[in-house]
Amino acid sequence: MANKEMITKIKAEIAKHEDEMVKFMRDIIRIPSESCQEEEVVKRIKEEMEKVGFAEAFIDEMGNIIGRVGQGDKVIAYDAHIDTVGIGDPEEWEWDPYEGKMEDGYIYGRGATDQEAAMVSMVYAGKAIKDLGLHEDFSLYFVGTVQEEDCDGLCWQYIINEDIIDPEVVVITEPSNLNIYRGHRGRMEMKVITEGVSCHGSAPERGDNSLYKMAKIISGIERLNEKLKNDDFLGKGTIVATHITNETPSLNAVPNKTVIHLDRRLTAGEDKELAVKQVEEVIAEAGVEAEVEIPLYDTPSYTGLVYETEKYYPTWVLEEDHPAIKSAVTTFEEVFEEEPLVDKWTFSTNGVSIMGREEIPCIGFGPANEIYAHTVNEKVSVDHLLKAAYFYAWLPANL
């Protein structure tokens, strides 16, 4: 059957389930699912996967929900993290963030943009693939991952390290406004610690002020930010001091320990070794003694599993002429009959582990516009839910 005819069938098959997709979208918005609290929304997604007839749907020990269509040798995975950030101040919302409000073709609420909408599109793309018999040559896994907002990529460290899935390519379905994305900057967190000697604030010369030492380092960090590498595609690396704490016996005592938290965004060619070295050079230039650490993430998932990792999330970028990106472009052109925009995310995704650590090619494509992520205006259009599903259903044929 010609490609055009099959794509028409895919669109018709998915479109006839529009009402079910809308209901599913509104249902999962109505279930609060902040990082490490995703259990109920995971159960709801599993229920939908079973309802539409997936070959299997299971929850791993970390709490990720994984559904499968097909049983061929080629293994493809689609990833949607199904945890969200919190709602912040409820007074800033014009509507209940957990209502799943629908108005003028849009569905609103926490998770609508970032990024539960993609899970809806994925599930119904899987149903279309199954119902149209397009799944004979591959095993297609639909993964709803947890803890991404808390520690991006941790879920996939677990999935890969524990041999849950071994995919040849992964589609990252974070919001891309239906554009094709092929990378983003990495990031890492660092702590810098200065030690001193406390004394009474009335006679500061008797002590050794850890805060004064840190002040010199902070000024150096600010200067370092201006010197960091710029990449034509990914943009500039950045570093910023975001938090400071002191250990001191009282507010009228010289502090004996000061700690700052650094947010470092890593462009192409930058890694944790370079980033740490640069901060150590700032410390040396300041002429003080200080320690640099990469913090560990050890928060349990909702199942109680602790999967400890450094707070280091590597940069990744897939070349524009990579076969996976070419396949995505072909799919877009065949489904939508126009050329796609091929670009990058400004934020970080699970791709930091999938490709950044493991070098498994990733394609980015998702419904909703990332500008609404983490805002009080989170929304996704029903049109995007449908169009993303069309793309997800046809992509495996081109990979």
Secondary structure, DSSP 8 states (H G I E B T S, - for coil): --HHHHHHHHHHHHHTTHHHHHHHHHHHHTS--BTT--HHHHHHHHHHHHHHT-SEEEE-TT--EEEEE---SEEEEEEEE--B-----GGG-SS-TTS--EETTEEESTTTTTTHHHHHHHHHHHHHHHHTT--TTEEEEEEEESSTTTSTTHHHHHHHHTTS---SEEEE-S--TT-EE-EE-EEEEEEEEEE-B--BTT-GGGSB-HHHHHHHHHHHHHHHHHHS-EETTTEE-EEEEEEEEEE-SSTTB--SEEEEEEEEEE-TT--HHHHHHHHHHHHHHHT---EEE--EE----TTS----EESEE--EE--TTSHHHHHHHHHHHHHHSS---EE--SS--THHHHTTTT---EEE--SS-GGGTTSTT-EEEHHHHHHHHHHHHHHHHH-
